[in-house]
Each structure stands twice: as C-alpha cells, then as structure tokens.
Amino acid sequence: MGVFVYLPLVLPLTALPIARLAEQHLHPRRAARLLTTVAVILASCSLLCLGLLVVVGTAQLPGNPLPDGWSDDEVREAVPHDAFAGKASILALVVVTAACGFTVHRHFRFRARAHRALRGLGGGGDVAVLPDAIPYAYALPGSPGRVMVSTAMLASLEPAEHRALFAHERAHLTGRHHRLLLATRLAGCVNPLLWPLLGALVYSTERWADEEAARVTGDRRLTARAVGKAALVARPVPGGAAFAAFATAGPVPRRVAALLGPVPPDRSWPPALTPAGAAALVAAAGTTVSALSALNAAVALFLVLEAATPL
C-alpha cells in the first residue's frame, strides 16, 4: 500500500486552479457540474483512505474487537508512519463524521422549518409570498419545491423584475442546485482542501440561474438590474445559508457584469491550450490518480489483512 494511501488526502490540491478558472471560462451549468463531480470523487477517495488508516490505527489499540493478526508487524509495515497516522486518523474520522452530521442536520432542519411555515399560508402554485419586512428570496427544495419570497423583496422590485426573480429561483429548483451545494459542502467536510470548490460552485449555480432567468425574460439587462437591486436590499435568511439566494453579498457585481455581456459559450470542455483547459486537465489527472491510489491502497490492505487473519 505504501504512500498510495496518503495521496488522495493531498491530491485535492490539483482541483484548486479549476475552482477559480471554471467560473470564468466555462458555461456556469458546465462549471457547476464539473466542480461537483471533482469534489465528490476526490472526497470519496479521501474518505476511503482515511477509513483504511483508521483500520490500521484501531488494530493497534488495546482491547479492540479486530482480529489479533491485524496488528502484526507485516500489517503495520504496509503503512508508512503507521504509529502516528493510524491514531490521528481515528480522531480525524470523528471530526469528519461530526462535521458531515452537522451539515446534513442543518440542511434538513431548515427545510423542515420552512415547510412547516408554508402550511400556515393559503394559496397554491410554486411561489410562496411571506409577509415579512426582511427582503429575501430563495428556492426551497421539496416535493414540490417552492419559491420563497418576502413581501419586502417584492416591494423593492418593479413588476417586470418579479419575473426575473421567479425565473431565477425556479432555475435553482429545476437544476437541483441544493443537491450540488450539499454534496460539495460534505466534500469540504471530508477534506478541507476542497472548500475553495464550494465558493466557486455557489457562484456558478447563481450564474446558471441568472442565465436561465435572462433566457426566460428575454432581457439580459432587465435581469441584471433585478439582481443588482435585490442585492442592495437583501438580508440573509437565518439558517438558510445552505440554499441558493437570489442576491447575496460577494460576487453580485461580477454576476451583473456577466449578464450585461454576451451569452457564455456552452462548451463541455475549455480549449486545451488555455489556462482553463490546462487547469481542467490537471484536475482530471489529479482525480484519476486519486481514484487509482485509493483503489490500490484498498486492495493492498485487503490482501495484507487477509494474509494476517488466522484461519
């Protein structure tokens, strides 16, 4: 197994260049899917190798329920620096499990609270107008999903801009952006080196919804004006950070500038002889090497443990 068990823990560094360049040089829909795929694969490989290290570390603890042969010298020699890495991995796995559990709990707690609030409102359709003096708008996933918008936000926009707002939030629902965001948040919990991909994904999903809103309204300038005006008055929804919002602080000026420009080209892969193309190739290579390293480490440890297990 050797050093292959450690490679997937550091190979997420290869995805950092594409995290920045994809949002600038790829269609936002393509960028969002690419970033999520890379994050999930790299996180899965990291988690697998962390689990392998936990097995080796647990076998060294007195009174553990594992077979005695799993703590033999030949097993420990399969993992460099097993004494430190094995025990540290146990603590790391506890932290990862707690972080993932908290993230999932927060996500579904907010969804449940929002859906309970909806039961007190009349009317049907996919838009729920909440009587609230705080201006906000966000997409609430569910069966069915709903567009949540406060009366204060509607009052801040002109009637023509309401159409852009609703189209934007419906794009979040139809694109299942909450799933992409949750998957990438969990990937960041597994390996902190993947956190930069989350920021890039948030921007890409917002740009994706912006482009859909511009397509529905047929007016890119109107959509840009709605995004800009909403950003000036919008307030964060308590507990709603896990969901995409119509306008939040941060990259809104870049979103407005993009909407005032031409429609981005919808290509699946950037040209190879460009910075974005090179970054995409590096990320693809890092993801492939990570998957192969994790598979190699898993098979090698399985064979070593099988040989060390008494019949």
C-alpha positions as a Markdown table, in Angstrom:
| # | Residue | x | y | z |
|---|---|---|---|---|
| 1 | Met | 0.0 | 0.0 | 0.0 |
| 2 | Gly | 2.8 | 2.4 | 0.9 |
| 3 | Val | 2.4 | 6.1 | 0.2 |
| 4 | Phe | -0.6 | 5.5 | -2.1 |
| 5 | Val | -2.9 | 5.6 | 1.0 |
| 6 | Tyr | -1.8 | 9.2 | 1.6 |
| 7 | Leu | -2.0 | 10.6 | -1.9 |
| 8 | Pro | -5.8 | 11.0 | -2.0 |
| 9 | Leu | -5.6 | 13.2 | 1.1 |
| 10 | Val | -3.4 | 15.8 | -0.7 |
| 11 | Leu | -4.5 | 15.4 | -4.4 |
| 12 | Pro | -7.5 | 17.8 | -3.9 |
| 13 | Leu | -4.8 | 20.5 | -4.3 |
| 14 | Thr | -4.9 | 19.7 | -8.1 |
| 15 | Ala | -8.5 | 20.9 | -8.2 |
| 16 | Leu | -7.8 | 24.4 | -6.9 |
| 17 | Pro | -6.8 | 26.0 | -10.2 |
| 18 | Ile | -10.0 | 24.8 | -11.9 |
| 19 | Ala | -12.1 | 26.2 | -9.0 |
| 20 | Arg | -11.1 | 29.7 | -10.0 |
| 21 | Leu | -10.9 | 29.3 | -13.8 |
| 22 | Ala | -14.0 | 27.2 | -14.4 |
| 23 | Glu | -16.3 | 30.0 | -13.3 |
| 24 | Gln | -14.6 | 32.4 | -15.7 |
| 25 | His | -14.2 | 30.3 | -18.8 |
| 26 | Leu | -17.0 | 27.7 | -18.7 |
| 27 | His | -20.7 | 28.0 | -19.1 |
| 28 | Pro | -22.0 | 28.1 | -15.5 |
| 29 | Arg | -24.0 | 24.9 | -15.9 |
| 30 | Arg | -21.0 | 23.0 | -17.1 |
| 31 | Ala | -18.8 | 24.6 | -14.4 |
| 32 | Ala | -21.2 | 23.6 | -11.6 |
| 33 | Arg | -21.4 | 20.0 | -12.7 |
| 34 | Leu | -17.7 | 19.7 | -13.2 |
| 35 | Leu | -16.9 | 21.2 | -9.8 |
| 36 | Thr | -19.4 | 19.0 | -8.0 |
| 37 | Thr | -18.1 | 15.8 | -9.8 |
| 38 | Val | -14.5 | 16.5 | -9.0 |
| 39 | Ala | -15.3 | 17.4 | -5.4 |
| 40 | Val | -17.4 | 14.2 | -4.8 |
| 41 | Ile | -14.8 | 11.9 | -6.3 |
| 42 | Leu | -11.9 | 13.4 | -4.5 |
| 43 | Ala | -13.7 | 13.5 | -1.2 |
| 44 | Ser | -14.8 | 9.8 | -1.6 |
| 45 | Cys | -11.2 | 8.8 | -2.3 |
| 46 | Ser | -10.0 | 10.8 | 0.8 |
| 47 | Leu | -12.7 | 9.2 | 2.9 |
| 48 | Leu | -11.8 | 5.7 | 1.8 |
| 49 | Cys | -8.1 | 6.2 | 2.5 |
| 50 | Leu | -8.9 | 7.7 | 5.9 |
| 51 | Gly | -11.0 | 4.6 | 6.7 |
| 52 | Leu | -8.1 | 2.4 | 5.7 |
| 53 | Leu | -5.9 | 4.3 | 8.1 |
| 54 | Val | -8.5 | 4.0 | 10.8 |
| 55 | Val | -8.5 | 0.2 | 10.5 |
| 56 | Val | -4.7 | 0.1 | 10.9 |
| 57 | Gly | -4.9 | 2.6 | 13.9 |
| 58 | Thr | -7.7 | 0.8 | 15.6 |
| 59 | Ala | -5.9 | -2.6 | 15.3 |
| 60 | Gln | -3.1 | -1.0 | 17.5 |
| 61 | Leu | -5.4 | -0.1 | 20.3 |
| 62 | Pro | -5.6 | -2.5 | 23.3 |
| 63 | Gly | -8.9 | -4.3 | 23.7 |
| 64 | Asn | -10.1 | -3.6 | 20.1 |
| 65 | Pro | -12.6 | -6.1 | 18.6 |
| 66 | Leu | -10.5 | -6.6 | 15.5 |
| 67 | Pro | -8.5 | -9.9 | 14.8 |
| 68 | Asp | -5.2 | -10.0 | 16.7 |
| 69 | Gly | -3.3 | -10.6 | 13.4 |
| 70 | Trp | -4.3 | -7.2 | 12.1 |
| 71 | Ser | -1.8 | -5.6 | 14.5 |
| 72 | Asp | 1.1 | -7.7 | 13.3 |
| 73 | Asp | 4.3 | -6.1 | 12.1 |
| 74 | Glu | 3.6 | -7.0 | 8.4 |
| 75 | Val | 0.3 | -5.1 | 8.6 |
| 76 | Arg | 1.9 | -2.1 | 10.2 |
| 77 | Glu | 4.8 | -2.1 | 7.7 |
| 78 | Ala | 2.3 | -1.7 | 4.9 |
| 79 | Val | 1.5 | 1.8 | 6.1 |
| 80 | Pro | 4.4 | 4.3 | 6.4 |
| 81 | His | 4.4 | 6.2 | 9.8 |
| 82 | Asp | 1.6 | 3.9 | 11.0 |
| 83 | Ala | 2.0 | 4.7 | 14.6 |
| 84 | Phe | 1.1 | 8.3 | 14.2 |
| 85 | Ala | -1.1 | 8.2 | 11.1 |
| 86 | Gly | -3.2 | 5.4 | 12.4 |
| 87 | Lys | -4.1 | 7.0 | 15.7 |
| 88 | Ala | -4.5 | 10.5 | 14.1 |
| 89 | Ser | -6.9 | 9.1 | 11.5 |
| 90 | Ile | -9.3 | 7.9 | 14.3 |
| 91 | Leu | -9.6 | 11.5 | 15.6 |
| 92 | Ala | -9.9 | 12.8 | 12.0 |
| 93 | Leu | -12.7 | 10.4 | 11.2 |
| 94 | Val | -14.6 | 11.5 | 14.3 |
| 95 | Val | -14.3 | 15.2 | 13.3 |
| 96 | Val | -15.3 | 14.4 | 9.7 |
| 97 | Thr | -18.4 | 12.4 | 10.9 |
| 98 | Ala | -19.4 | 15.2 | 13.3 |
| 99 | Ala | -19.0 | 17.9 | 10.6 |
| 100 | Cys | -20.9 | 15.9 | 8.0 |
| 101 | Gly | -23.7 | 15.1 | 10.5 |
| 102 | Phe | -24.0 | 18.8 | 11.5 |
| 103 | Thr | -24.1 | 19.9 | 7.9 |
| 104 | Val | -26.9 | 17.4 | 7.0 |
| 105 | His | -28.8 | 18.2 | 10.1 |
| 106 | Arg | -28.7 | 21.9 | 9.5 |
| 107 | His | -29.8 | 21.5 | 5.9 |
| 108 | Phe | -32.8 | 19.4 | 6.6 |
| 109 | Arg | -33.8 | 21.3 | 9.8 |
| 110 | Phe | -34.1 | 24.5 | 7.8 |
| 111 | Arg | -36.1 | 22.7 | 5.1 |
| 112 | Ala | -38.5 | 21.2 | 7.7 |
| 113 | Arg | -38.9 | 24.6 | 9.5 |
| 114 | Ala | -39.6 | 26.3 | 6.2 |
| 115 | His | -42.2 | 23.7 | 5.1 |
| 116 | Arg | -43.9 | 24.0 | 8.4 |
| 117 | Ala | -44.2 | 27.7 | 7.9 |
| 118 | Leu | -45.7 | 27.1 | 4.5 |
| 119 | Arg | -48.6 | 25.0 | 5.9 |
| 120 | Gly | -49.9 | 28.2 | 7.6 |
| 121 | Leu | -50.1 | 30.0 | 4.2 |
| 122 | Gly | -53.0 | 29.8 | 1.8 |
| 123 | Gly | -52.8 | 29.5 | -1.9 |
| 124 | Gly | -51.1 | 27.1 | -4.2 |
| 125 | Gly | -48.6 | 27.3 | -7.0 |
| 126 | Asp | -44.8 | 27.2 | -6.7 |
| 127 | Val | -44.4 | 30.7 | -5.3 |
| 128 | Ala | -45.0 | 31.4 | -1.6 |
| 129 | Val | -45.1 | 35.1 | -0.6 |
| 130 | Leu | -44.3 | 35.5 | 3.1 |
| 131 | Pro | -45.5 | 38.6 | 4.9 |
| 132 | Asp | -42.1 | 39.7 | 6.2 |
| 133 | Ala | -40.4 | 43.1 | 6.5 |
| 134 | Ile | -37.0 | 41.5 | 5.8 |
| 135 | Pro | -36.3 | 41.3 | 2.0 |
| 136 | Tyr | -35.2 | 37.9 | 0.8 |
| 137 | Ala | -35.9 | 35.3 | -1.9 |
| 138 | Tyr | -34.7 | 31.7 | -2.1 |
| 139 | Ala | -35.5 | 28.3 | -3.6 |
| 140 | Leu | -36.9 | 25.8 | -1.1 |
| 141 | Pro | -36.5 | 22.2 | -2.4 |
| 142 | Gly | -39.0 | 19.6 | -1.6 |
| 143 | Ser | -42.0 | 17.7 | -3.2 |
| 144 | Pro | -42.9 | 20.1 | -4.7 |
| 145 | Gly | -40.2 | 22.8 | -4.4 |
| 146 | Arg | -41.3 | 26.3 | -3.7 |
| 147 | Val | -40.0 | 29.8 | -4.4 |
| 148 | Met | -39.9 | 31.6 | -1.1 |
| 149 | Val | -40.1 | 35.4 | -1.4 |
| 150 | Ser | -40.9 | 38.1 | 1.2 |
| 151 | Thr | -43.3 | 41.0 | 0.6 |
| 152 | Ala | -40.4 | 43.3 | 1.3 |
| 153 | Met | -38.4 | 41.9 | -1.5 |
| 154 | Leu | -41.3 | 42.2 | -4.0 |
| 155 | Ala | -41.8 | 45.8 | -2.9 |
| 156 | Ser | -38.2 | 46.5 | -3.7 |
| 157 | Leu | -38.5 | 45.4 | -7.3 |
| 158 | Glu | -40.6 | 46.6 | -10.2 |
| 159 | Pro | -43.3 | 44.2 | -11.5 |
| 160 | Ala | -41.2 | 43.4 | -14.6 |
| 161 | Glu | -38.3 | 42.4 | -12.4 |
| 162 | His | -40.5 | 40.0 | -10.4 |
| 163 | Arg | -40.5 | 37.7 | -13.5 |
| 164 | Ala | -36.7 | 37.6 | -13.5 |
| 165 | Leu | -36.7 | 36.8 | -9.7 |
| 166 | Phe | -39.1 | 34.0 | -10.1 |
| 167 | Ala | -37.3 | 32.5 | -13.1 |
| 168 | His | -34.0 | 32.6 | -11.3 |
| 169 | Glu | -35.4 | 30.7 | -8.3 |
| 170 | Arg | -37.2 | 28.2 | -10.4 |
| 171 | Ala | -33.9 | 27.5 | -12.2 |
| 172 | His | -32.4 | 26.6 | -8.8 |
| 173 | Leu | -35.2 | 24.1 | -8.2 |
| 174 | Thr | -35.2 | 22.5 | -11.7 |
| 175 | Gly | -31.4 | 22.3 | -11.7 |
| 176 | Arg | -31.4 | 20.6 | -8.3 |
| 177 | His | -28.8 | 23.1 | -7.1 |
| 178 | His | -29.4 | 22.3 | -3.5 |
| 179 | Arg | -28.1 | 18.8 | -4.1 |
| 180 | Leu | -24.9 | 20.1 | -5.8 |
| 181 | Leu | -24.3 | 22.5 | -2.9 |
| 182 | Leu | -24.9 | 19.9 | -0.2 |
| 183 | Ala | -22.7 | 17.4 | -1.9 |
| 184 | Thr | -19.8 | 19.9 | -2.2 |
| 185 | Arg | -20.3 | 21.1 | 1.4 |
| 186 | Leu | -20.0 | 17.5 | 2.6 |
| 187 | Ala | -16.9 | 17.0 | 0.4 |
| 188 | Gly | -15.4 | 20.0 | 2.1 |
| 189 | Cys | -16.2 | 18.5 | 5.5 |
| 190 | Val | -14.4 | 15.3 | 4.4 |
| 191 | Asn | -11.3 | 17.1 | 3.1 |
| 192 | Pro | -10.8 | 20.8 | 3.9 |
| 193 | Leu | -8.7 | 21.2 | 0.8 |
| 194 | Leu | -11.9 | 21.1 | -1.2 |
| 195 | Trp | -13.5 | 24.1 | 0.5 |
| 196 | Pro | -12.5 | 26.5 | -2.3 |
| 197 | Leu | -14.6 | 24.5 | -4.7 |
| 198 | Leu | -17.7 | 25.4 | -2.7 |
| 199 | Gly | -17.2 | 29.1 | -3.2 |
| 200 | Ala | -16.8 | 28.5 | -7.0 |
| 201 | Leu | -19.8 | 26.3 | -7.1 |
| 202 | Val | -22.0 | 28.9 | -5.3 |
| 203 | Tyr | -21.1 | 31.5 | -7.9 |
| 204 | Ser | -21.6 | 29.0 | -10.8 |
| 205 | Thr | -25.1 | 28.0 | -9.6 |
| 206 | Glu | -26.1 | 31.6 | -9.2 |
| 207 | Arg | -24.7 | 32.4 | -12.7 |
| 208 | Trp | -26.6 | 29.3 | -14.0 |
| 209 | Ala | -29.8 | 30.6 | -12.6 |
| 210 | Asp | -29.1 | 34.1 | -13.9 |
| 211 | Glu | -28.7 | 32.8 | -17.4 |
| 212 | Glu | -31.9 | 30.9 | -17.2 |
| 213 | Ala | -33.7 | 34.0 | -15.9 |
| 214 | Ala | -32.3 | 36.0 | -18.8 |
| 215 | Arg | -33.4 | 33.3 | -21.3 |
| 216 | Val | -37.0 | 33.3 | -19.8 |
| 217 | Thr | -37.4 | 37.0 | -19.7 |
| 218 | Gly | -35.5 | 37.6 | -23.0 |
| 219 | Asp | -33.9 | 40.7 | -21.5 |
| 220 | Arg | -30.4 | 40.3 | -20.0 |
| 221 | Arg | -30.3 | 44.0 | -18.9 |
| 222 | Leu | -33.6 | 43.6 | -17.0 |
| 223 | Thr | -32.3 | 40.5 | -15.2 |
| 224 | Ala | -29.0 | 42.3 | -14.4 |
| 225 | Arg | -31.0 | 45.2 | -13.0 |
| 226 | Ala | -33.1 | 42.9 | -10.8 |
| 227 | Val | -30.1 | 41.1 | -9.4 |
| 228 | Gly | -28.3 | 44.4 | -8.6 |
| 229 | Lys | -31.4 | 46.0 | -7.0 |
| 230 | Ala | -32.1 | 42.9 | -4.9 |
| 231 | Ala | -28.5 | 42.8 | -3.7 |
| 232 | Leu | -28.8 | 46.3 | -2.3 |
| 233 | Val | -31.7 | 45.4 | -0.1 |
| 234 | Ala | -31.4 | 41.6 | 0.5 |
| 235 | Arg | -30.8 | 40.3 | 4.0 |
| 236 | Pro | -29.6 | 36.7 | 4.8 |
| 237 | Val | -32.2 | 34.3 | 5.9 |
| 238 | Pro | -31.4 | 32.9 | 9.4 |
| 239 | Gly | -30.4 | 29.3 | 9.0 |
| 240 | Gly | -30.8 | 29.5 | 5.2 |
| 241 | Ala | -27.1 | 29.5 | 4.2 |
| 242 | Ala | -27.4 | 26.1 | 2.7 |
| 243 | Phe | -29.7 | 27.3 | 0.0 |
| 244 | Ala | -29.2 | 29.5 | -3.1 |
| 245 | Ala | -30.5 | 33.0 | -2.7 |
| 246 | Phe | -31.4 | 35.5 | -5.4 |
| 247 | Ala | -29.0 | 38.1 | -4.3 |
| 248 | Thr | -26.3 | 37.9 | -1.6 |
| 249 | Ala | -23.2 | 39.8 | -0.8 |
| 250 | Gly | -20.0 | 38.8 | -2.6 |
| 251 | Pro | -19.9 | 38.1 | -6.3 |
| 252 | Val | -23.0 | 40.1 | -7.3 |
| 253 | Pro | -21.1 | 42.8 | -9.2 |
| 254 | Arg | -19.5 | 40.0 | -11.3 |
| 255 | Arg | -22.9 | 38.4 | -11.9 |
| 256 | Val | -24.3 | 41.8 | -13.1 |
| 257 | Ala | -21.3 | 42.4 | -15.4 |
| 258 | Ala | -21.7 | 38.9 | -16.9 |
| 259 | Leu | -25.4 | 39.5 | -17.6 |
| 260 | Leu | -24.5 | 42.8 | -19.3 |
| 261 | Gly | -22.1 | 40.8 | -21.6 |
| 262 | Pro | -22.8 | 38.2 | -24.2 |
| 263 | Val | -24.2 | 34.7 | -23.5 |
| 264 | Pro | -21.3 | 32.5 | -22.4 |
| 265 | Pro | -20.4 | 29.7 | -24.9 |
| 266 | Asp | -21.9 | 26.4 | -23.9 |
| 267 | Arg | -18.9 | 24.1 | -24.4 |
| 268 | Ser | -18.3 | 21.0 | -22.4 |
| 269 | Trp | -14.5 | 21.4 | -22.1 |
| 270 | Pro | -12.3 | 24.5 | -22.4 |
| 271 | Pro | -9.7 | 24.5 | -25.2 |
| 272 | Ala | -6.6 | 22.6 | -24.1 |
| 273 | Leu | -4.2 | 25.5 | -24.9 |
| 274 | Thr | -5.7 | 27.9 | -22.4 |
| 275 | Pro | -5.2 | 28.4 | -18.7 |
| 276 | Ala | -8.7 | 26.9 | -18.0 |
| 277 | Gly | -8.0 | 24.0 | -20.3 |
| 278 | Ala | -4.7 | 23.2 | -18.5 |
| 279 | Ala | -6.4 | 23.6 | -15.1 |
| 280 | Ala | -9.2 | 21.2 | -16.2 |
| 281 | Leu | -6.6 | 18.6 | -17.3 |
| 282 | Val | -4.7 | 18.9 | -14.0 |
| 283 | Ala | -7.9 | 18.4 | -12.1 |
| 284 | Ala | -8.9 | 15.4 | -14.2 |
| 285 | Ala | -5.4 | 13.9 | -13.8 |
| 286 | Gly | -5.5 | 14.5 | -10.0 |
| 287 | Thr | -8.9 | 13.0 | -9.8 |
| 288 | Thr | -7.9 | 9.9 | -11.8 |
| 289 | Val | -4.7 | 9.4 | -9.8 |
| 290 | Ser | -6.6 | 9.8 | -6.5 |
| 291 | Ala | -9.1 | 7.1 | -7.6 |
| 292 | Leu | -6.4 | 4.7 | -8.7 |
| 293 | Ser | -4.4 | 5.4 | -5.5 |
| 294 | Ala | -7.4 | 4.7 | -3.3 |
| 295 | Leu | -8.2 | 1.5 | -5.2 |
| 296 | Asn | -4.6 | 0.4 | -4.9 |
| 297 | Ala | -4.5 | 1.1 | -1.2 |
| 298 | Ala | -7.8 | -0.7 | -0.6 |
| 299 | Val | -6.8 | -3.8 | -2.5 |
| 300 | Ala | -3.3 | -3.9 | -0.9 |
| 301 | Leu | -4.6 | -3.6 | 2.6 |
| 302 | Phe | -7.3 | -6.2 | 2.0 |
| 303 | Leu | -4.7 | -8.7 | 0.8 |
| 304 | Val | -2.4 | -7.9 | 3.7 |
| 305 | Leu | -5.2 | -8.3 | 6.3 |
| 306 | Glu | -6.5 | -11.5 | 4.6 |
| 307 | Ala | -3.0 | -12.9 | 4.9 |
| 308 | Ala | -2.7 | -11.8 | 8.6 |
| 309 | Thr | -6.1 | -13.2 | 9.6 |
| 310 | Pro | -5.9 | -16.6 | 11.3 |
| 311 | Leu | -8.0 | -19.3 | 9.8 |
